[in-house]
Amino acid sequence: MAKLSKETKQRLQQLFQCGQFVIRWGFIPTVLYLVCFGAEEHLHPTSPSLMKIM
């Protein structure tokens, strides 16, 4: 395994922490957006729209 300097390890750790933050706080809003706005044309015409339900 390649040896990494202390500075490189800190940068990688910070990068992974930022990635975890983005995934944790961005996943649910992205799913809600896709459910509410992205799939409306794919819904069956007789099925109620999520926007109407909410």
MARLUMVEX-210829 format. One record per atom (N, C-alpha, C): residue in three letters; z, x, y. Coordinates in steps of 0.2 Angstrom, whole numbers, padded with zeros to 4 digits, always signed. Each point is the difference from the previous one (the first is absolute). Example, Ala and Ser with C-alpha at 12.3 -4.5 7.8 and 13.67 -1.06 7.14 Angstrom:
<sites>
ala+0039+0066-0028;ala+0000-0004+0006;ala+0000+0004+0006;ser-0004-0002+0005;ser+0001+0004+0006;ser+0003-0004+0005;
</sites>
This chain:
<sites>
met+0000+0004-0006;met+0000-0004+0006;met+0000+0004+0006;ala-0004-0002+0005;ala+0000+0004+0006;ala+0006+0000+0004;lys+0002+0005+0003;lys+0006+0001+0004;lys-0002-0003+0007;leu+0005-0004+0003;leu-0002-0003+0006;leu+0006+0002+0005;ser-0002+0002+0006;ser+0005+0002+0005;ser+0005-0006+0002;lys+0005+0001+0003;lys+0005-0005+0002;lys-0003-0005+0005;glu-0004+0003+0004;glu-0003-0004+0005;glu-0005-0005-0003;thr-0004+0002-0005;thr-0005-0004-0003;thr+0004-0005-0004;lys+0005+0001-0003;lys+0004-0005-0004;lys+0002-0005+0005;gln+0003+0002+0006;gln+0002-0005+0005;gln-0005-0004+0002;arg-0006+0002+0001;arg-0006-0004+0003;arg-0002-0005-0006;leu+0000+0003-0006;leu-0002-0005-0005;leu+0005-0005-0001;gln+0007+0001+0000;gln+0005-0005+0000;gln-0001-0005+0006;gln-0001+0002+0006;gln-0001-0004+0005;gln-0006-0005-0001;leu-0006+0003-0003;leu-0006-0004-0001;leu+0002-0005-0005;phe+0003+0002-0005;phe+0002-0005-0006;phe+0005-0006+0003;gln+0004+0002+0005;gln+0005-0005+0003;gln-0004-0005+0004;cys-0005+0003+0004;cys-0004-0004+0004;cys-0004-0005-0004;gly-0003+0003-0006;gly-0004-0005-0004;gly+0005-0005-0003;gln+0006+0001-0002;gln+0004-0005-0003;gln+0002-0005+0005;phe+0001+0002+0006;phe+0001-0005+0006;phe-0006-0005+0001;val-0006+0003+0000;val-0006-0004+0001;val-0001-0005-0006;ile+0001+0002-0006;ile+0000-0004-0006;ile+0005-0005+0000;arg+0006+0001+0002;arg+0005-0004-0001;arg+0000-0006+0006;trp-0002+0002+0006;trp+0000-0005+0005;trp-0007-0003+0001;gly-0005+0003-0003;gly-0007-0003+0001;gly-0003-0004-0006;phe+0004+0001-0006;phe-0003-0004-0006;phe+0000-0008+0001;ile+0006-0002+0002;ile+0001-0007+0000;ile-0004-0004+0006;pro+0000+0003+0006;pro-0005-0003+0005;pro-0007+0001-0002;thr-0002+0005-0003;thr-0007+0000-0003;thr-0002-0005-0005;val+0005-0001-0004;val-0001-0006-0005;val+0000-0006+0003;leu+0005-0002+0004;leu+0000-0006+0004;leu-0007-0001+0004;tyr-0002+0005+0003;tyr-0006-0001+0004;tyr-0006-0002-0005;leu-0001+0004-0005;leu-0005-0002-0005;leu+0000-0007-0003;val+0006-0002-0001;val+0001-0006-0003;val-0001-0006+0005;cys+0002+0001+0006;cys-0001-0005+0005;cys-0007+0000+0003;phe-0003+0006+0001;phe-0007+0000+0004;phe-0006+0003-0005;gly+0002+0004-0004;gly-0005+0003-0004;gly-0003-0004-0006;ala+0003-0004-0002;ala-0002-0004-0006;ala-0002-0007+0001;glu+0000-0002+0006;glu-0002-0007+0002;glu-0006-0003-0003;glu-0005+0004+0001;glu-0007-0002-0003;glu-0001+0000-0007;his+0005+0003-0004;his+0000+0000-0007;his+0004-0005-0003;leu+0004-0004+0004;leu+0004-0005-0003;leu-0004-0006-0001;his+0002-0004-0005;his-0003-0006-0002;his+0000-0005+0006;pro-0005-0003+0001;pro-0001-0005+0006;pro+0006-0005+0000;thr+0002-0002-0006;thr+0005-0005+0000;thr+0007+0002+0000;ser+0001+0007-0001;ser+0007+0003+0000;ser+0002+0001+0007;pro+0007-0002+0002;pro+0002+0001+0006;pro+0000+0007+0003;ser-0001+0001+0006;ser+0000+0006+0003;ser+0007+0002+0002;leu+0002+0007-0001;leu+0006+0002+0001;leu+0002-0001+0007;met-0004+0001+0005;met+0001-0001+0007;met+0002-0007+0001;lys-0003-0005-0003;lys+0002-0007+0001;lys+0007-0001-0003;ile+0002+0003-0006;ile+0006-0001-0003;ile+0006+0003+0005;met-0001+0006+0002;met+0005+0003+0005;met+0000-0004+0006;
</sites>
